[in-house]
Amino acid sequence: MLNRTVGRVLNIPGGRHNNRKLLCLTVSTFIVVFVIYTIIRRIPG
């Protein structure tokens, strides 16, 4: 479901192996950014 949402946002057609690798990289980057953002928000000040 998350992969479908990211693919829709980036306008990436599903079913292509090259795009699947790019999609995995995009999802991984999104998760890393989200984790860093959460950690920064938890730090007071």
PDB file with one MODEL, atoms N, CA, C and O in Angstrom:
MODEL        1
ATOM      1  N   MET A   1       0.840  -1.198   0.000  1.00  0.00           N
ATOM      2  CA  MET A   1       0.000   0.000   0.000  1.00  0.00           C
ATOM      3  C   MET A   1       0.878   1.252   0.000  1.00  0.00           C
ATOM      4  O   MET A   1       0.606   2.213  -0.719  1.00  0.00           O
ATOM      5  N   LEU A   2       1.939   1.227   0.819  1.00  0.00           N
ATOM      6  CA  LEU A   2       2.866   2.361   0.864  1.00  0.00           C
ATOM      7  C   LEU A   2       3.596   2.492  -0.471  1.00  0.00           C
ATOM      8  O   LEU A   2       3.789   3.596  -0.980  1.00  0.00           O
ATOM      9  N   ASN A   3       3.999   1.350  -1.032  1.00  0.00           N
ATOM     10  CA  ASN A   3       4.694   1.375  -2.318  1.00  0.00           C
ATOM     11  C   ASN A   3       3.794   1.956  -3.399  1.00  0.00           C
ATOM     12  O   ASN A   3       4.255   2.706  -4.260  1.00  0.00           O
ATOM     13  N   ARG A   4       2.512   1.611  -3.357  1.00  0.00           N
ATOM     14  CA  ARG A   4       1.573   2.115  -4.351  1.00  0.00           C
ATOM     15  C   ARG A   4       1.425   3.625  -4.223  1.00  0.00           C
ATOM     16  O   ARG A   4       1.359   4.335  -5.227  1.00  0.00           O
ATOM     17  N   THR A   5       1.373   4.115  -2.985  1.00  0.00           N
ATOM     18  CA  THR A   5       1.206   5.551  -2.754  1.00  0.00           C
ATOM     19  C   THR A   5       2.427   6.319  -3.261  1.00  0.00           C
ATOM     20  O   THR A   5       2.287   7.330  -3.950  1.00  0.00           O
ATOM     21  N   VAL A   6       3.617   5.839  -2.922  1.00  0.00           N
ATOM     22  CA  VAL A   6       4.847   6.504  -3.361  1.00  0.00           C
ATOM     23  C   VAL A   6       4.938   6.481  -4.883  1.00  0.00           C
ATOM     24  O   VAL A   6       5.327   7.470  -5.504  1.00  0.00           O
ATOM     25  N   GLY A   7       4.577   5.348  -5.478  1.00  0.00           N
ATOM     26  CA  GLY A   7       4.613   5.224  -6.934  1.00  0.00           C
ATOM     27  C   GLY A   7       3.653   6.196  -7.588  1.00  0.00           C
ATOM     28  O   GLY A   7       3.949   6.768  -8.637  1.00  0.00           O
ATOM     29  N   ARG A   8       2.497   6.378  -6.960  1.00  0.00           N
ATOM     30  CA  ARG A   8       1.503   7.302  -7.517  1.00  0.00           C
ATOM     31  C   ARG A   8       2.002   8.735  -7.418  1.00  0.00           C
ATOM     32  O   ARG A   8       1.807   9.531  -8.337  1.00  0.00           O
ATOM     33  N   VAL A   9       2.653   9.065  -6.291  1.00  0.00           N
ATOM     34  CA  VAL A   9       3.148  10.429  -6.083  1.00  0.00           C
ATOM     35  C   VAL A   9       4.258  10.748  -7.090  1.00  0.00           C
ATOM     36  O   VAL A   9       4.300  11.842  -7.652  1.00  0.00           O
ATOM     37  N   LEU A  10       5.151   9.782  -7.309  1.00  0.00           N
ATOM     38  CA  LEU A  10       6.273  10.009  -8.224  1.00  0.00           C
ATOM     39  C   LEU A  10       5.896   9.697  -9.667  1.00  0.00           C
ATOM     40  O   LEU A  10       6.715   9.830 -10.575  1.00  0.00           O
ATOM     41  N   ASN A  11       4.625   9.271  -9.872  1.00  0.00           N
ATOM     42  CA  ASN A  11       4.140   8.956 -11.219  1.00  0.00           C
ATOM     43  C   ASN A  11       4.994   7.866 -11.862  1.00  0.00           C
ATOM     44  O   ASN A  11       5.375   7.965 -13.028  1.00  0.00           O
ATOM     45  N   ILE A  12       5.289   6.825 -11.083  1.00  0.00           N
ATOM     46  CA  ILE A  12       6.085   5.704 -11.589  1.00  0.00           C
ATOM     47  C   ILE A  12       5.149   4.548 -11.949  1.00  0.00           C
ATOM     48  O   ILE A  12       4.434   4.049 -11.080  1.00  0.00           O
ATOM     49  N   PRO A  13       5.139   4.117 -13.199  1.00  0.00           N
ATOM     50  CA  PRO A  13       4.295   2.990 -13.601  1.00  0.00           C
ATOM     51  C   PRO A  13       4.807   1.692 -12.998  1.00  0.00           C
ATOM     52  O   PRO A  13       6.009   1.425 -13.023  1.00  0.00           O
ATOM     53  N   GLY A  14       3.899   0.882 -12.454  1.00  0.00           N
ATOM     54  CA  GLY A  14       4.322  -0.364 -11.828  1.00  0.00           C
ATOM     55  C   GLY A  14       4.571  -1.445 -12.860  1.00  0.00           C
ATOM     56  O   GLY A  14       4.020  -1.398 -13.960  1.00  0.00           O
ATOM     57  N   GLY A  15       5.405  -2.428 -12.510  1.00  0.00           N
ATOM     58  CA  GLY A  15       5.643  -3.551 -13.403  1.00  0.00           C
ATOM     59  C   GLY A  15       6.983  -3.496 -14.099  1.00  0.00           C
ATOM     60  O   GLY A  15       7.349  -4.445 -14.792  1.00  0.00           O
ATOM     61  N   ARG A  16       7.724  -2.418 -13.940  1.00  0.00           N
ATOM     62  CA  ARG A  16       9.056  -2.342 -14.557  1.00  0.00           C
ATOM     63  C   ARG A  16      10.112  -2.619 -13.501  1.00  0.00           C
ATOM     64  O   ARG A  16      10.058  -2.062 -12.405  1.00  0.00           O
ATOM     65  N   HIS A  17      11.081  -3.485 -13.829  1.00  0.00           N
ATOM     66  CA  HIS A  17      12.083  -3.887 -12.843  1.00  0.00           C
ATOM     67  C   HIS A  17      12.985  -2.715 -12.470  1.00  0.00           C
ATOM     68  O   HIS A  17      13.364  -2.571 -11.308  1.00  0.00           O
ATOM     69  N   ASN A  18      13.328  -1.884 -13.440  1.00  0.00           N
ATOM     70  CA  ASN A  18      14.186  -0.731 -13.156  1.00  0.00           C
ATOM     71  C   ASN A  18      13.495   0.226 -12.195  1.00  0.00           C
ATOM     72  O   ASN A  18      14.120   0.755 -11.276  1.00  0.00           O
ATOM     73  N   ASN A  19      12.200   0.444 -12.413  1.00  0.00           N
ATOM     74  CA  ASN A  19      11.454   1.351 -11.552  1.00  0.00           C
ATOM     75  C   ASN A  19      11.262   0.746 -10.170  1.00  0.00           C
ATOM     76  O   ASN A  19      11.153   1.467  -9.178  1.00  0.00           O
ATOM     77  N   ARG A  20      11.220  -0.590 -10.109  1.00  0.00           N
ATOM     78  CA  ARG A  20      11.060  -1.243  -8.809  1.00  0.00           C
ATOM     79  C   ARG A  20      12.273  -0.958  -7.933  1.00  0.00           C
ATOM     80  O   ARG A  20      12.132  -0.719  -6.734  1.00  0.00           O
ATOM     81  N   LYS A  21      13.469  -0.982  -8.531  1.00  0.00           N
ATOM     82  CA  LYS A  21      14.693  -0.685  -7.779  1.00  0.00           C
ATOM     83  C   LYS A  21      14.674   0.767  -7.317  1.00  0.00           C
ATOM     84  O   LYS A  21      15.047   1.071  -6.183  1.00  0.00           O
ATOM     85  N   LEU A  22      14.237   1.659  -8.199  1.00  0.00           N
ATOM     86  CA  LEU A  22      14.146   3.080  -7.859  1.00  0.00           C
ATOM     87  C   LEU A  22      13.100   3.293  -6.773  1.00  0.00           C
ATOM     88  O   LEU A  22      13.283   4.126  -5.885  1.00  0.00           O
ATOM     89  N   LEU A  23      12.003   2.541  -6.845  1.00  0.00           N
ATOM     90  CA  LEU A  23      10.931   2.667  -5.858  1.00  0.00           C
ATOM     91  C   LEU A  23      11.423   2.221  -4.490  1.00  0.00           C
ATOM     92  O   LEU A  23      11.120   2.861  -3.483  1.00  0.00           O
ATOM     93  N   CYS A  24      12.184   1.123  -4.445  1.00  0.00           N
ATOM     94  CA  CYS A  24      12.731   0.645  -3.169  1.00  0.00           C
ATOM     95  C   CYS A  24      13.657   1.697  -2.573  1.00  0.00           C
ATOM     96  O   CYS A  24      13.630   1.941  -1.367  1.00  0.00           O
ATOM     97  N   LEU A  25      14.477   2.317  -3.417  1.00  0.00           N
ATOM     98  CA  LEU A  25      15.397   3.350  -2.951  1.00  0.00           C
ATOM     99  C   LEU A  25      14.623   4.552  -2.426  1.00  0.00           C
ATOM    100  O   LEU A  25      14.995   5.140  -1.410  1.00  0.00           O
ATOM    101  N   THR A  26      13.550   4.915  -3.116  1.00  0.00           N
ATOM    102  CA  THR A  26      12.730   6.054  -2.691  1.00  0.00           C
ATOM    103  C   THR A  26      12.058   5.777  -1.358  1.00  0.00           C
ATOM    104  O   THR A  26      12.042   6.636  -0.477  1.00  0.00           O
ATOM    105  N   VAL A  27      11.501   4.571  -1.205  1.00  0.00           N
ATOM    106  CA  VAL A  27      10.831   4.202   0.046  1.00  0.00           C
ATOM    107  C   VAL A  27      11.837   4.188   1.192  1.00  0.00           C
ATOM    108  O   VAL A  27      11.540   4.663   2.288  1.00  0.00           O
ATOM    109  N   SER A  28      13.025   3.645   0.941  1.00  0.00           N
ATOM    110  CA  SER A  28      14.059   3.599   1.981  1.00  0.00           C
ATOM    111  C   SER A  28      14.453   5.004   2.404  1.00  0.00           C
ATOM    112  O   SER A  28      14.592   5.286   3.594  1.00  0.00           O
ATOM    113  N   THR A  29      14.634   5.887   1.424  1.00  0.00           N
ATOM    114  CA  THR A  29      14.993   7.277   1.729  1.00  0.00           C
ATOM    115  C   THR A  29      13.892   7.957   2.525  1.00  0.00           C
ATOM    116  O   THR A  29      14.170   8.698   3.468  1.00  0.00           O
ATOM    117  N   PHE A  30      12.631   7.708   2.146  1.00  0.00           N
ATOM    118  CA  PHE A  30      11.492   8.313   2.839  1.00  0.00           C
ATOM    119  C   PHE A  30      11.450   7.858   4.292  1.00  0.00           C
ATOM    120  O   PHE A  30      11.193   8.661   5.189  1.00  0.00           O
ATOM    121  N   ILE A  31      11.707   6.558   4.529  1.00  0.00           N
ATOM    122  CA  ILE A  31      11.685   6.026   5.893  1.00  0.00           C
ATOM    123  C   ILE A  31      12.803   6.645   6.717  1.00  0.00           C
ATOM    124  O   ILE A  31      12.587   7.013   7.872  1.00  0.00           O
ATOM    125  N   VAL A  32      13.999   6.766   6.140  1.00  0.00           N
ATOM    126  CA  VAL A  32      15.136   7.350   6.860  1.00  0.00           C
ATOM    127  C   VAL A  32      14.841   8.800   7.227  1.00  0.00           C
ATOM    128  O   VAL A  32      15.098   9.222   8.355  1.00  0.00           O
ATOM    129  N   VAL A  33      14.303   9.561   6.280  1.00  0.00           N
ATOM    130  CA  VAL A  33      13.968  10.964   6.541  1.00  0.00           C
ATOM    131  C   VAL A  33      12.902  11.064   7.621  1.00  0.00           C
ATOM    132  O   VAL A  33      12.969  11.940   8.483  1.00  0.00           O
ATOM    133  N   PHE A  34      11.915  10.169   7.579  1.00  0.00           N
ATOM    134  CA  PHE A  34      10.839  10.185   8.570  1.00  0.00           C
ATOM    135  C   PHE A  34      11.380   9.880   9.964  1.00  0.00           C
ATOM    136  O   PHE A  34      10.982  10.515  10.940  1.00  0.00           O
ATOM    137  N   VAL A  35      12.291   8.907  10.056  1.00  0.00           N
ATOM    138  CA  VAL A  35      12.883   8.545  11.353  1.00  0.00           C
ATOM    139  C   VAL A  35      13.701   9.707  11.899  1.00  0.00           C
ATOM    140  O   VAL A  35      13.591  10.037  13.080  1.00  0.00           O
ATOM    141  N   ILE A  36      14.522  10.334  11.053  1.00  0.00           N
ATOM    142  CA  ILE A  36      15.340  11.471  11.488  1.00  0.00           C
ATOM    143  C   ILE A  36      14.446  12.621  11.937  1.00  0.00           C
ATOM    144  O   ILE A  36      14.726  13.275  12.942  1.00  0.00           O
ATOM    145  N   TYR A  37      13.364  12.868  11.188  1.00  0.00           N
ATOM    146  CA  TYR A  37      12.434  13.946  11.537  1.00  0.00           C
ATOM    147  C   TYR A  37      11.778  13.669  12.888  1.00  0.00           C
ATOM    148  O   TYR A  37      11.597  14.583  13.692  1.00  0.00           O
ATOM    149  N   THR A  38      11.421  12.399  13.137  1.00  0.00           N
ATOM    150  CA  THR A  38      10.798  12.028  14.412  1.00  0.00           C
ATOM    151  C   THR A  38      11.775  12.223  15.564  1.00  0.00           C
ATOM    152  O   THR A  38      11.393  12.713  16.626  1.00  0.00           O
ATOM    153  N   ILE A  39      13.037  11.842  15.358  1.00  0.00           N
ATOM    154  CA  ILE A  39      14.051  11.996  16.405  1.00  0.00           C
ATOM    155  C   ILE A  39      14.272  13.471  16.711  1.00  0.00           C
ATOM    156  O   ILE A  39      14.385  13.855  17.876  1.00  0.00           O
ATOM    157  N   ILE A  40      14.333  14.302  15.670  1.00  0.00           N
ATOM    158  CA  ILE A  40      14.543  15.739  15.872  1.00  0.00           C
ATOM    159  C   ILE A  40      13.367  16.346  16.630  1.00  0.00           C
ATOM    160  O   ILE A  40      13.560  17.211  17.484  1.00  0.00           O
ATOM    161  N   ARG A  41      12.154  15.900  16.324  1.00  0.00           N
ATOM    162  CA  ARG A  41      10.975  16.437  17.018  1.00  0.00           C
ATOM    163  C   ARG A  41      10.970  16.039  18.486  1.00  0.00           C
ATOM    164  O   ARG A  41      10.471  16.784  19.328  1.00  0.00           O
ATOM    165  N   ARG A  42      11.526  14.862  18.802  1.00  0.00           N
ATOM    166  CA  ARG A  42      11.515  14.395  20.191  1.00  0.00           C
ATOM    167  C   ARG A  42      12.557  15.107  21.038  1.00  0.00           C
ATOM    168  O   ARG A  42      12.457  15.105  22.265  1.00  0.00           O
ATOM    169  N   ILE A  43      13.560  15.719  20.405  1.00  0.00           N
ATOM    170  CA  ILE A  43      14.588  16.441  21.160  1.00  0.00           C
ATOM    171  C   ILE A  43      14.029  17.805  21.568  1.00  0.00           C
ATOM    172  O   ILE A  43      13.651  18.598  20.706  1.00  0.00           O
ATOM    173  N   PRO A  44      13.972  18.084  22.868  1.00  0.00           N
ATOM    174  CA  PRO A  44      13.424  19.370  23.325  1.00  0.00           C
ATOM    175  C   PRO A  44      14.307  20.541  22.917  1.00  0.00           C
ATOM    176  O   PRO A  44      15.534  20.447  22.947  1.00  0.00           O
ATOM    177  N   GLY A  45      13.676  21.636  22.538  1.00  0.00           N
ATOM    178  CA  GLY A  45      14.416  22.831  22.164  1.00  0.00           C
ATOM    179  C   GLY A  45      14.941  22.745  20.755  1.00  0.00           C
ATOM    180  O   GLY A  45      15.592  23.677  20.281  1.00  0.00           O
TER     181      GLY A  45
ENDMDL
END
